Every structure is written in structure tokens, then in C-alpha cells.
Amino acid sequence: AYEEAEKTIKKALDILRYDCSYPLLFSAYSSYMQMKVGMGDSLGAIAYVDTLSQMEEWNPEFYSDYDRALLSQYKVFKHIVLEDYDSSMFYLDKAREITDKMHNPDIKMRTLFQEASVSNHFKKPLKDPAAIESFYEELASDEVQNRQYMSQMASALLRYYEITGDYAKASKYSRFLINDVSKLAEDRMKGRLFELEKK
């Protein structure tokens, strides 16, 4: 599936480069970057983050606040991969600043996810645990839950409440993480059984 997706996005990029449609180019490069992350190719993803950064330097007038917020979040990801805490925090603060001005729920969700990612990766305390917890509860109430985001939030909240000594809350997030791992293992097993049955 990734090979087909890559061919399609590459074709779109070729067309968009020719047309110089910067908003669409941003979306296409973002899709490519996300695909590389999904494939586990962090360095490949970083190359596209760098391309988006160069595009912003060359044509800042084509970037909306939404694009700038996303790009700041992508740079947080880049610096997590590069094990650079200070740069991760620099771009996280930039993303927060843009997010606070925008009042856009999608961007807020993505920025909170990056905050939890930084906290989890570098084992640092959360800057705004109440916002992370509120976001977790919002995700938990969704009919179709985003388990990846919930897991990231729960990990950060578990660590935060263990550090602060609120073990009742820490236990809540610990239970979610244990159940999430069990569910993932169950889903993998079902997938394997399905593949065996097809053979």
C-alpha cells in the first residue's frame, strides 16, 4: 500500500511543482512526510520537514498560520528524532504561540500531542497537564477513539501523576495503557489468524 501511495504522491508533487501551487505543495509534502513516519522512516520524514522549512523561507507569504503551526509541530518531531530537547521545546513553544492565536481545535489537538511526545521521549514534566488531561477525556468520549493519541497522552499523564504522587490518577492511566497493549496484541493475533486462514 505504501508503494502505491508513494507513487501517487510523487506524481502529485511533480504536477504541483510545475504549477507552483504552494498551498497544495505544502499538503503534498506533508502527506509524504506523514507517510514516511508511518513507514518508520524517520530520516526520510525529516528530509520532507527540511523541504517544507526551505519553502517557508523562500515564500513566507504563501504560508497560513495553520501551515506554520503544522510546520512547527513537524520540527518538534524532527528534533525528538535527533534527540535535541532544547530545539524540540523551541518549536513546541512556537507551535503553542500560533495555536493560542488561532483557536483551532485541530491544531490544538496536534500541539498537545507534540507536548506529550516531548514529555514522553525526554522524560520531562508536562507544561500543561490539565490541558493534556482534558484532551485525553475528550478523546476517550469519542465514538471512534484515536488510540495512538490517547496512548501518548496517557503515558505522559501516568508519568506526571507518578511524580506528583497522585497514584489514583496514575493508576487510571496505567490501566488504560495495559488494556491498550492487550488490545493491540489481540488485534495482531486476529490479523495473523486471518492471514493463515487465507492461505
C-alpha positions, 0 to 999 in steps of 0.5 A: 500500500505504501508503494502505491501511495508513494507513487501517487504522491510523487506524481502529485508533487511533480504536477504541483511543482510545475504549477507552483501551487504552494498551498497544495505543495505544502499538503503534498509534502506533508502527506509524504512526510506523514507517510514516511513516519508511518513507514518508520522512516524517520530520516526520510520524514525529516528530509520532507520537514527540511523541504517544507522549512526551505519553502517557508523561507523562500515564500513566507507569504504563501504560508497560513498560520495553520501551515506554520503551526503544522510546520512547527509541530513537524520540527518538534518531531524532527528534533525528538528524532535527533534527540535535541530537547532544547530545539524540540521545546523551541518549536513546541513553544512556537507551535503553542504561540500560533495555536493560542492565536488561532483557536483551532481545535485541530491544531490544538489537538496536534500541539498537545500531542507534540507536548506529550511526545516531548514529555514522553521521549525526554522524560520531562514534566508536562507544561500543561497537564490539565490541558493534556488531561482534558484532551485525553477525556475528550478523546476517550468520549469519542465514538471512534477513539484515536488510540495512538493519541490517547496512548501518548497522552496517557503515558505522559499523564501516568508519568506526571501523576507518578511524580506528583504522587497522585497514584489514583490518577496514575493508576487510571492511566496505567490501566488504560495503557495495559488494556491498550497493549492487550488490545493491540496484541489481540488485534495482531493475533486476529490479523495473523489468524486471518492471514493463515486462514487465507492461505 
